[in-house]
Amino acid sequence: MEKGKIRMLANLIELNKIEVRLSKKYYGGISPKFYLRDLNKETLVEIPVAETCEDDICVKYYFKNVHIDLTHHYEMVDNYGLSAILQYVRLSELDDFDELFYYDGKLGPLYQKEKTTFKVWAPTALEVMVKVGNEAYQMERKEKGVFEVTIQGDLDNQEYNYLIRHHKSFHETLDLYAYASNANSNSNIVIDVDKINEPLYLENLPHMKRKTEAIIYELSVRDFTMSKTINATHPGTFMSLVESGLVTPQGNKAGFDYLVDLGVTHVQIMPMYDFATVDELHPTVMYNWGYDPIQYNVPEGSYALDPQDGYSRVKECRHMVSTFHQKGLRVVMDVVYNHMYDYYTSAFERTVPGYYFRKNQYGEMSNGSWCGNDLESRHQMVRRYIKDMCLRWQKLYGVDGFRFDLMGIIDIETLNQVYDQASKIDDSFIMYGEGWNMPTAMDDHEKGMQDNHRKMLNIGFFNDYYRETLKGGSGDSALKDKGYFAGNMYNCEIGGECMKNTNRYSYVDQSINYVECHDNATTFDKFAISNGDEPLETRKKRQLMLNVALILSQGIPFIHCGQEFYRSKDGLGNTYNTLDHINAVNWSLVDENQEDIETLKQMIQLRKENGGFKYETIQEVNEYVGTNHFDYRILRYCVKQNKGKYQEIVAYFNPSYYDFEINDMDEYEVIYNDHESRTYLAPISMKIFGLKR
């Protein structure tokens, strides 16, 4: 209650307990009697005060054992005739709220050609209506706080919103379970889900016996085809992401064809659900990566050909996944179930205020995401929502994995349930995320962070220790720091341990090995600072070595789009909103770096053909993989295997300015050699050998 503004507030704080607050500026906050008015029955009954307390602003009155029918509307009336609507919003603070109101039935628009039923879970609402076009329909409160109405007629492609009242006025909001939307999330749109039926070609996807068979490539729908160096038909859209026939300025493969030819197994797509800060009707005016979610349940409209058409974004998103599947590529969806763009105006807060977002022990908003809010995944209907949306993206759109942004904000139980649900449908499904220990209002033992890897054995984590050791820091304050491949020889020995990956997690396949992602400076830009005294070609050699080591390391390799052809973002790190001239992929770099791209393709193929690079357990790695160093400069990495063309593969990496003579490799076949001599290891170079069976 704010000073001088509100004289009386009435809240149902338990199912049979009412709290009334009277301002001390109104009769000193004193009222001898109170009455409960049932607006449905038109009755007025005096109810006794059970207890009182006060602070500097108001006097609080409590009424116990009051019978309240949640399908009715009430007012509290004081001795002087002042009345206040009895609100239900604080019921969400009850410890047993989930037990009382958890609902496991269908929600959202249930379309049939002759009728559509709308169902929304809003247990603390006084009244809910659904507005279809220009007409509003009253919804009836049912069990567990679900409001429902059935509207006759064919509502296919009709716009709708919910109108929800928790006090005097209605708030218009979106449907958390909608399938489609018009531009800029103004309204949802009813669609016939049966029309979203393009084949997903799941049969084209090779079955993954081990998670370490995955080779992940991260890209943005917009960045991938936005540059004029590729001349896509519909730049920055779902459709052009999978457009065949695109070429570089010199006629080399570009876009989708380039990606297929590269040989990776999984494409991780940066946020493709509906996000807030790009105008979908004018998508080139503003730029954003999409980590500002507004509708988790609907594809992003700026990536669609017609954002006003409810079917466009849905069908085109599914087409994109389908086309990847036709080429045997799996799709990983980047999901951001840790925060919303604006909690106050979100459909979550407008539907059930105070329920969906985490609070600390003082009742303040938790802000571990640094975005002003954290979703409270431990609440049962929040957990259910995350699982429901993950299931929708898997079944309706065909995604084959999830990458969880700021996974440490989400609780372990929710994450494990999401994986269990997905893996029952597809046992090749993969799931991983950012396992940082975020300062959210949740005990550490509950967080989905990498320190809790033993509780999340089927979930992977971005291995930041791997990145820092082999490349060096990427944050703005750490760009001068050097890792092993940047020339820091002190990291030689632990660099070998990173390539083995036996010390970080319970299983080797929990390590997502990466040295670059959308966050922070690209490797090319980082080396320009940490190794700025070296010629460009030397820095490129370092980056190529780093990329090769990444592909051959134990664990799951992760490549950021353009990492293999020295992509730059003009030295900028956090480019989430810096427009296309910085973020768009420059396909001319493919023309300039064909030889190094071919080397990476060769290494990808080498990994795919040899199980020695794909061990899952620490026991296997300890038995079959070895590393050693020479003078803390040269790293020797050796894998043995029981099947395949080679019984042993040995790689030598030399990021130092010293040369080295390799001995005892006469019986080995040269797999890769960047020098004419098979035994001379030049400064800043590498060689790979294989011993045939």
N, C-alpha and C positions, 0 to 999 in steps of 0.2 A: 504493500500500500504506500503510494507516494504522498508526501506531505501536501495537504491543501487541494488535492485533485479528486480523490475518491473518498466518499463518506462511508460507504458500506460495501463489504465483500462477503460473499457466502460461498463456501466450498464444501463439497462432500469429500471428506478425507479418509473415511472408511465406508464400507457398505451401509453402515447404520450410525455413522458419526458425522456431525456437521460442525464446521468451524465458521463463526461469523466474526468479522473484524469491523469495529466501529472507530472512525477517526476521532481523536480527542478534540478536534476542532468542531465537532458536531456533538453538542450537549455533553462535552467532556468525555465522550465515548461511553456514556451511561444510558442504558435502557432497562427499565424494570421488567419488561416482558418482551417475548418474541413469539411470532406466529409462523407456521408453515402453511403456505398456500399451494394447494395442488391445482395447477392450471388446467389439467384434464378433467378433474372431477368438480372443479370450482368450489373446493372446500377450503376453509381457513381454521386451523387448529392451533391453539396455544401449546408450545412445547417448553418444558422446564430446562433451565440452564443447569448443566452438571458441574461445570467448573469455569473459572475465568483466570486470565493472566493479562499482563499489560507490558508495554514498552513505551518509549518516548513518543511514539506516533499514534498508537491505537490501543484499544482494549479488545482482547480476544475472548470470545464466548464459545463454549463447547457444549454440544447437545448429543447425548448418547442414546442408544437403543431406539433410534428413530427409523421407522419403516419407510424405505424409499423404493419405489418401483422405477427402475431405470428407463422404462418406456414412457414414463410421464415427465412433465416439466413442472418445476417448482419455483417458488419465490420464498425468501425469508423476509418477514415484515417486522419492523421494530415497534416499540410502544408509541411512536409518533407518526406512524404510517409510512416511513421510509422503507422501500423494498429493494431487494437485490436478487437477481437470478441465482439460483443454486447451480453452481458449476460442478462438473464431474472431472475436470482435467487433472486434479491432484490425486485421483485414484491411481494414476500411473506410477505414483511414488510408493505404492504398497509393495511390501516384500512378496506377497502372494498374488500380485497382479497377473503374472503369467499363468499361474495355476487357475485363476478365476476366469481368464479371458482368452487363453490360447485357443486358436482355431486352426483346424487342419483341412478344412474344405476348400473348394475352388473360390478364387477371388478374381476380380476384374470383369471385363466384358465377355459374356458367354453368348457368342453369336450363333443364331440360326436364321435361315432366310425369312421365316415368318415372324420371328421375335428375337429380342436380345434381352438377356438378364444382366443387370449390373449388380455387383456385390463388392462392398468396401468394408474393411475392418476398421471401425472407429468407435471403440467401446466408451470413450470419454465424451463423445459428441452428444449434444442435445437433439440435433436435427441434421439430416443429410438429404440433399436433393441432387439429382443428376440433371444437368442442362444439356439437352440434345438440340443442336441448332439454336433456335430462339425460344424454345419451350423448356420449362423446368418441371421435373416430375418428383413428387415426394417419395422418399424411400422409407421402408418399414424396418424398424429395429427387430432383429432376430436374435438367435442364440449367440452367445459369446461376443456381443457387441458388433455383429455384422449387420450392415444396412443393405437392403435388397429391394429391387423393383424390376419387374418385367414389362417391357414396352413392346407392344404389338407392331408389326410391320417390318419391312426390310431396311435395316439401318446400315447396310454396307457402305463404307466410306463416309459416314456421318461424323461430324465433329462433336465432341462432348467434353464436359468438365464436371467435377463435383463441386457442390456448394455445401460447405460444412459449417455448422454453428456450434460453438462451444460456450458462447455467452450471448450478448445481445445481437451481434451482427454476423452475417455469413462471410466466410472466406472462400474465394474460388481457388480451386487447386486441381492438379493433375492426378491421374489414376496411377498408382504405384505398380499396377499390374497390366497397364495398357500395352498393346502391341505396336501401336503406331502413333504418329504425331504430325501436326502441321509444322510449318516453319517456326523456328525460334521458340518451340515448346509453349505456344499460346494455348493450344487445345490438343487433346488426344483425338484419335480417329478410330472408329470401329472398323475392323477388317475381318474378312473371312479367312481364317488361318489355313483352311484347306486349299486356298489358292496359292499358298506359299509352298509349292510342290516341285520345284526344280530338283532333279536327282542330285544327291550329295556324293555319289561315286565313292562310297566308303570302301567298296571292294577293291579299289585301285591303290589303297594304302597298304604298304608292306607291314606285316605284323611285327611289332617290336618285341623281341625276346628280352631285351635289356634296355633300361632307360638310357644307358650310355651310348646307344646307337643314335641318339638324337644329336643333330648339329643344328643349332638355332641361329636364325638370322633376323635381327630386329629392324623394323622399318616403320615409317609413318605413311599412311595412305596418301596424305597430301604431299609430303616431301618427295615421294618416289617418282612422281610424274609431273611435278609442277614446273620444272625448268624448261626453257625453250630449247635446251640441248637435246630434248627427246621428242618434242612435237607430238604429244599425246592428243588423242581426239577430244577427251574430256579431262583436262589436267586436274589432278588432285582428287579424283573420285574413286569409288569402289570399282567402277567399270574399267577405268584406264589402268588401275593397278594390275589387272589381269588381261590387259590388251596385248595381243600378239602382233608381231611385225614391227615393233618399234626399234629404231636403231640410233646409234650415236652419230655425231656429225661425220665421222669417217666410215660409217656403215657397219660397225660392229653391233652385236646384239645389245639391246638395252631393255630396261624395264623387266617385264614378266619373263620374256625369253631369256634374258641374261640370268635372272634368278634361277630359273629351271636348269640352265646349263651349268651354273656354279656347282650344283651337287648337294646343297644343304638339304636337310630332311624336314625342318620345321621353320615356318615363317611366324615370328612374333610380331603382331600388329599392335602398334601403340593405340591408345584409346579410340574405340570406334563406336561406343555407345554415345548417347546424346549429351554433349557438353555445352557449357554456357556461353563462353566469351568469343564466339565467332558468329557473326550475323549470317544466318543460313541463306538469306536472300541476296546478300552481298559478300560472299565468302572471301574474296581477295582483299577486302578493306582491312580486316583484322586477322591476326594469326594466333593460334594457341595449340599446344600439343594435345590438350584435352584432359588434363588431370584436374578438371574443374567440373565434376559430374553434376548433371541436373536430372537426367532420366537414365537409370541403369538398364531399363527394360526396353529401350528403343534405340535403333542405330542412329548415328550422327547424320543430321540433315545436310550439312555442308558437303558431305561426301556423296550425296545423291544427285541425280540429274534433275529431279523436281522435288524440292523439299516440302512443297505444299501438298503433294499427293501422298496420301497415307501409305500406298503400296510401294512407291518408288524406292525409298530407302530400305525397306524390308526385303523386297525381291532382289535388289542389286547387291545388298550385303550377302545374302545367301548365294547369289550367283558368283560372287567373288570367292567364297569358300569352296563352292562346287568346282570352280575352274582350277583352283590350286589342287584339289583332290584328284582331278582328272590327270594331272601330271605327277601324282604320287607324293605331293607335298602336304604335310599336315599344317594346321593353323593353330597358333597359340594366341589367345586373347588376353590383352593387358587389362586387368580389372582393378578398379580403385574403390573397393568397399571399405575404405577407412575414413573418408570424410565426404562432405557435400560442398558444392560451390558456395552456397549461402544457406546455412541451416534454417534461418528464420523464415525464409520464403519457400523453403523446400516442401515438396509434397509430404515428406515424413512429418515435419513439424506442424503443418497445417491439418494433417489427418489425425494424428495422435500427439498433441503437444507434450513435450517433456519425456517421451518414451524412447525414441529412436537414437538419441544422442547421449553419450557418456558424460557423467558428472563426477566431480571429485567428492571427497568426504564433506565438503562445505556447501555442496549443492551448486558449485560453479561449473561452467562448461569445461570439460577436458579438452586440451589443445595439443596433444602429442603429435598431431600431423602438421603443426604450425600453420594450419589453414583455418583456425578459428573453431573447429569442432572435430569430434571423433565419433564415429558410429559405435553404438553399444552392442557389439556382436553377441554378447552373452545373454541379452534379452531374447526370449524364445521366438518372438515374432520377427525380430531382426535376423536372428540366425535362420529362421525359416525363409525369410525373404532372400537372403544371400544364396541359400541353397536353391530356392525356386528359380531365381534368375540365372544361376549357373547352369541349372538343368535346362532352362529354356534355350540358352545360347548353345548348349551342346546338342540338343535334340532338334530345335527348329533351324538353327544356322549351321550346325555341324562342326563346331570348333572342337579341337583335339587336345587342348591344354589350356591352362590358366597361368598367367604370370600375375602375382598379387603385389600391387604397389603398397609400400609401407606395411608389409605383412605383420610386423611386430605390433601393430595397433589392434590386430584381430586376434581373438583368443584361439588357443590350440584346438579346443573341442570343435569349434565351428570349422576350422580348416580341415581337420581330419574327417569330419562328416562330409564336407564338400568332395574331398578326394574319394572317399569310400563310395559315395553316390555315383561319381563319374566313372570310376574304375569298374563298377558293376556293369556299366553299359559298354565300356571300351577298356579292355585291360592294357592297352597301349597308351592310355591317357597319361599325360605328364602334368605336374603342378609344381611350381616353384615361386619364389618371391624374394623381396627385400627383407631379410631377417634382422634388421637393425633393432636395437633396444630403444624403442621410442618412448618419450616421457609421457605416455598416456596414463590415465588414472586407473591402472590395473596392476595387480601384483606381477612381478617378473615371472613367476612360475607359471602364469597363465598366458603369457605373451607368445605369439607365433614368431619368436626371434630365434636366431641361429644357435644361441646358447642352449636352447631347448630342443636341439636336433634329435635327442634320444626319444622324445615324446612324439616326433613327427617323422617317422622313418621312411615314409613314402613321399615326402615333400623335400624339394631342393631349395638351396639358398645361394644367392649371389655371393661368390667368394671374394670379398674385398681384400683379404690378406694375400690371395693369389695376385690380384691386380697391383697392389702396392709393392709387392716383392719383385715382381717381374718387370713391371713398367715404371712404377713410381707414382706419386700422388697426382690426382687430376683436379682437385679442388683449387680454387683461385689462389689460396695461400700456399699450395704445395706444388705448384707447377715446376718449380726449379728442382724438386726432389727427383733423384734418379733411382730407378730400379735396376735389376741385373742387366737387362737387355739395353738399358740406356747407358751402361758403362760403370755401374756401381758393383765392383768386384766383391765387395763385402757380402753381397747377396747371392753369391755363386752357390754356396752349399745349400742355403735354405731355398734357393730357386729350384734346385733339384728336388727337394722335398715337396715343394709346391706342385711340381709336375707329377709326382707320385700321388699326392693328395691323400695321405694316410693319417694325418694328424689333426684334421679339422672337424670331421663329422663321423657319424656312426657308420655310414656307408659311403663309398667313393662316389656313387651316383647321386648323392645329395649335394655335390659341389657343382655349381654352375660357374664354370671357369670363364672369366671375362676380363678384358683389359680396357674395354671401351663400351659405352652405351649412350643413350640419348642425353643423359645427364653429364654435365661438366665438359671440359675440353676434349676434342678428339685427340687421338694419339698423335696425329700429324701436328696439330697445333701445340700440344704439350711438348713434344720433342723439339719444336722450334724454339721453345724457351729453355727447357732443361739442357738441350744440346745445341743451342743456338750458335755456338762457335764452330760447329762442324758443317761441312758442305751438305747441300740438300741430298745428294746421292747417298752420302753416308747415313744420314738420318733415315732415308728410305730403306737402306739395308737393315738397319736396326729394327724398323717396324716390320719388315718382312720376316726377319728371324723371330720376332715376338709372335707374329701371326702363325707361323709354322709351329712354334712351341705350343701355342694355344691349341691348335688342332690335334697335336699328338699327345697332349697331356691326358692323364687319367681323370675321369669325370665327364662332364657334359660341356662341350665347347659352345660359346656364345659369341656371335659376331655382330657388331653394329654395322648397319648399312653404310658402305663406303669405306669402311676400315681397311678393306683389301686394296683399294685404289687411292688411298691417302686423302680422304675427304677432309676438307677444312670448313670451319665455320667462322673464318676470319678472326681466329684467336679468341672468340667468345665462348663462354662456358654454358651458362644457363639460358639457352636461347628459346625458352618456351613461348615467348610472345614477340619475337624480333622480326617477323615477316619473312616472306619467301626468298628474298635475295640472300639471306643468310642460311636458311634451312633447306632450301630445295637442293636435291642431289644434282651435282654437275656431272653429266654423263660424258663430257669431254675427257674427264680423268680416266675413263675406261680406255679411250684411245691412247692416252699417254702412258699407260701402265699395263699394257697387255701381257708382257712377259711375267710380271709379278702376279697378276691375276691367274695366269696359267699355272704358276708354281703353287698357288693356294688351291686351285682346283685339283692339282696332282696330289697334294697332301690330304685333301678331303677324300679323294678316292682311295688313297693309301689307308686312311683310317677305316673307311667303310669295308675294305677288303680284308682287314686284319683284326682279329679279335683281341690281339695283345694290347690294343689301345682302348679297349672297352670293358675292362674288368669292373665289376660292381663292388666287390668286397675288399676290405683291407687285407684279408688273408690271401686272396688271389694276387693282389699287388705286391705284397711282401714276398711271395713265392716267385713271381714271374717278372717283376720290374725292378731295375736297379739304376742308381745314379752314382756317379762319382765325379771328382773334379781334378784338374791339373793346375797346380799353383794358384788355386782360387781364382782362376780366370776362365778356363775352358770347362764347359759342362758336358759330360757324357751321359746320355740317356739311353737305356737299353731295355727292350721288351722281348720276352720270350713267349712262344705260343705253341700249342700242340696241333693246331690245324692251320691251313693256309699255305701259300707259296713259300713263305719264309718261316724258318724256325726261330729266327732272331733278327731283330731290326735295331740298329744302333744309330743314334743321331749325335753329332758333335756340334756344339754351339760355341762360337768365340766372339763375344761382343767387346773384347779388349783390343788394344793396339799392338798386342804381341802376336807373333806367328807361332805355329806349332806343327810338329811332324807326327802324323798318325801312324802307328805301327800295328802289326798283327791283323791287318784287314785284307790280306791277299786273297783269302777264300770268299770274300764277301763281294756281292754285286753292288755297284754304285746305283743308288736310287735317285739321289740328288747331289749335284756338285756344282758350286758356283765358281770353280777354278779349274783350269785345265789339268792340274796335277791331282791325282786321287789321294795322295798322302799329305800334301802341303795344305794346312789349314791357315789361310791368310787372315790378317786382322779383320775383324767385323765380317765374319763369314760363317758358313755352316756346311756340313756334309751329312748325308744319310746313306747308310749301307744296309744291305739285307743278306742274310745267310740262307741260301736255298736249302730245301730238304734234300 
